[in-house]
């Protein structure tokens, strides 16, 4: 099997992995929003009663912030599954798949866009979760770790039993997704260079008929010195 085909198969595996990461991240953020009554707890603030140690929500971020995180994750997942299905269908129709330079350039550009938005999404999840945890550690009594707040009672109807694990899962999925797209970009760049190299040597060396630069359209007569050609017979 050609190296290009192996790279394409590895790329398909990475697309499938990115799809899973996108779905996991979107689902985890949505679960936290549902447990907190639709509020986005990234950068949120909490407090607790000194007597009962029941945790309440002081403020939350705009819902659009969590919607943005979920939307980016879902968009990446949809693109990944679409590309995977397309190339699997193309492979079943024709086992010899060749992608043009324009298509490879489009994938490289798409990798750059996704890496940019995944970087922003990962930073939002990281900083937002840390801000919420700092509020919990500073305002809730008898808690030394943020995840310990999952075992505490929260003001009804809030369900805080899995907020930390879900946000941590979402953040991890986004960073893994970022790493996978970085690998996809490297693989596509390698394939693009291979495509350029194969076009550059398409004529081969070719000996005298091919000339020094391997031009298949050059003949032996054209490469002969102009002034040393034998005289025509009289």
C-alpha positions in Angstrom: 0.0 0.0 0.0 1.3 3.5 -0.9 2.5 5.9 1.8 -0.2 8.4 0.7 -3.0 5.9 1.3 -1.6 5.1 4.7 -1.5 8.8 5.6 -5.1 9.1 4.4 -6.2 6.1 6.5 -4.5 7.7 9.6 -6.2 10.9 8.8 -9.6 9.2 8.8 -8.9 7.6 12.2 -8.0 11.1 13.5 -11.3 12.5 12.1 -13.2 9.8 13.9 -11.4 10.6 17.1 -12.0 14.3 16.7 -15.7 13.5 16.2 -15.8 11.7 19.5 -14.0 14.5 21.3 -16.4 17.1 20.0 -19.5 15.2 21.0 -18.0 14.6 24.5 -17.1 18.2 25.0 -20.5 19.5 23.9 -22.4 16.9 26.0 -20.4 17.7 29.1 -21.0 21.5 28.9 -24.7 20.9 28.2 -25.0 18.6 31.2 -23.5 21.2 33.5 -25.9 23.8 32.2 -28.9 21.5 32.7 -27.8 20.8 36.3 -27.6 24.5 37.0 -31.0 25.4 35.6 -29.6 26.6 32.2 -27.0 28.9 33.7 -23.5 28.9 32.4 -21.2 28.4 35.4 -17.9 29.2 33.6 -16.5 32.2 35.5 -19.4 31.8 38.0 -19.4 32.9 41.7 -20.9 31.0 44.6 -21.4 31.4 48.4 -22.5 29.3 51.3 -24.1 29.6 54.6 -21.8 29.4 57.6 -24.3 27.2 59.5 -25.6 24.8 56.9 -22.7 24.9 54.4 -25.3 24.8 51.6 -23.8 26.2 48.4 -25.7 28.8 46.4 -25.0 30.5 43.1 -24.3 34.2 43.3 -23.7 34.9 39.6 -23.1 33.1 36.3 -21.8 34.0 32.9 -23.9 34.7 29.8 -25.5 31.6 28.4 -23.9 32.5 25.0 -20.5 31.6 26.4 -21.5 28.0 27.0 -23.4 28.0 23.7 -20.2 29.1 21.9 -18.2 26.2 23.5 -20.9 23.7 22.5 -21.3 25.1 19.0 -17.6 24.9 18.2 -17.4 21.3 19.5 -20.5 20.3 17.5 -19.3 22.0 14.4 -15.9 20.2 14.5 -17.7 16.9 15.1 -20.1 17.5 12.1 -17.2 18.4 9.8 -15.2 15.3 11.0 -18.0 12.9 10.4 -18.8 14.4 7.0 -15.1 14.1 5.9 -14.9 10.6 7.2 -18.1 9.4 5.4 -17.0 11.1 2.2 -13.6 9.6 2.0 -14.9 6.1 3.1 -17.4 6.3 0.2 -14.8 7.5 -2.2 -12.5 4.6 -1.1 -15.2 2.1 -1.6 -15.9 3.4 -5.1 -12.3 3.7 -6.1 -9.4 2.2 -4.1 -6.9 4.6 -5.7 -7.7 8.0 -4.3 -5.7 11.1 -5.2 -6.4 14.5 -3.8 -5.5 17.6 -5.8 -3.4 20.5 -4.4 -6.5 22.7 -4.1 -8.3 20.2 -1.9 -5.2 19.8 0.3 -4.8 23.6 0.6 -8.5 23.8 1.7 -7.9 21.2 4.4 -4.8 23.0 5.7 -6.8 26.2 5.9 -9.6 24.4 7.7 -7.1 23.0 10.2 -5.9 26.5 10.9 -9.4 27.8 11.5 -10.3 24.9 13.8 -7.0 25.1 15.7 -7.7 28.8 16.4 -11.3 28.3 17.7 -10.3 25.1 19.7 -7.5 27.1 21.3 -10.0 29.8 22.3 -12.5 27.2 23.5 -9.9 25.4 25.6 -8.8 28.6 27.2 -12.4 29.6 28.0 -13.0 26.2 29.7 -9.7 26.3 31.6 -9.9 29.8 32.9 -13.7 29.7 33.5 -13.4 26.5 35.5 -10.5 27.8 37.5 -12.5 31.0 38.3 -15.4 29.0 39.5 -13.2 26.8 41.6 -11.5 29.8 43.2 -14.9 31.1 44.2 -15.8 27.8 45.8 -12.5 27.5 47.7 -12.7 31.1 49.0 -16.4 31.1 49.9 -17.3 27.6 50.9 -16.2 26.3 54.3 -14.4 23.0 54.9 -13.4 22.5 51.3 -9.8 22.2 50.2 -10.3 20.9 46.7 -12.8 22.1 44.1 -14.0 18.6 43.3 -15.1 18.2 47.0 -17.9 20.6 46.3 -19.6 17.9 44.3 -20.4 16.1 47.5 -21.9 19.1 49.2 -25.5 20.2 49.2 -26.5 22.9 46.7 -29.4 25.2 46.9 -32.4 23.6 45.1 -33.0 23.2 42.2 -29.2 23.3 41.4 -27.6 19.9 41.1 -23.8 20.2 41.7 -23.0 16.6 42.0 -21.0 16.4 38.7 -20.1 20.0 37.7 -16.3 19.6 38.2 -15.9 16.2 36.5 -18.1 17.4 33.6 -16.2 20.6 33.1 -12.9 18.8 33.4 -14.0 16.2 30.8 -15.0 19.0 28.4 -11.7 20.8 28.8 -9.7 17.6 28.3 -11.7 16.7 25.2 -11.1 20.1 23.6 -7.4 19.9 24.2 -7.2 16.4 22.8 -9.2 17.6 19.8 -6.7 20.4 19.4 -3.8 18.0 19.4 -5.5 15.7 16.9 -6.2 18.6 14.5 -2.5 19.6 14.8 -1.5 16.1 13.7 -4.0 16.2 10.8 -2.5 19.5 9.6 1.0 17.9 9.6 -0.2 14.9 7.7 -1.9 17.0 5.1 1.2 19.2 4.6 3.3 16.1 4.1 0.8 14.8 1.5 0.9 18.2 -0.2 4.6 18.1 -0.4 4.5 14.6 -1.8 2.0 15.7 -4.4 4.3 18.6 -5.4 7.3 16.4 -5.6 5.6 13.8 -7.8 4.6 16.6 -10.3 8.1 17.9 -10.4 9.6 14.6 -11.4 6.8 13.4 -13.6 9.1 13.1 -16.6 11.9 11.3 -14.8 15.5 11.8 -15.8 14.9 10.3 -19.1 18.5 10.3 -20.4 19.2 12.3 -23.5 15.6 12.3 -24.7 14.5 13.7 -21.4 17.1 16.4 -21.0 18.6 17.6 -17.8 15.3 18.7 -16.2 13.3 15.6 -17.2 11.1 17.3 -19.8 9.2 14.5 -21.6 8.5 16.7 -24.6 12.2 17.3 -25.4 13.6 15.2 -28.2 17.2 14.2 -28.9 17.4 16.4 -31.9 16.4 19.4 -29.9 19.2 18.8 -27.4 21.9 18.6 -29.9 24.3 21.7 -30.1 23.1 24.1 -32.7 26.5 24.9 -34.3 27.7 21.3 -34.3 24.9 19.7 -36.2 26.1 17.7 -39.3 25.6 19.3 -42.6 22.7 18.3 -44.8 23.6 16.0 -47.7 23.9 17.8 -51.0 
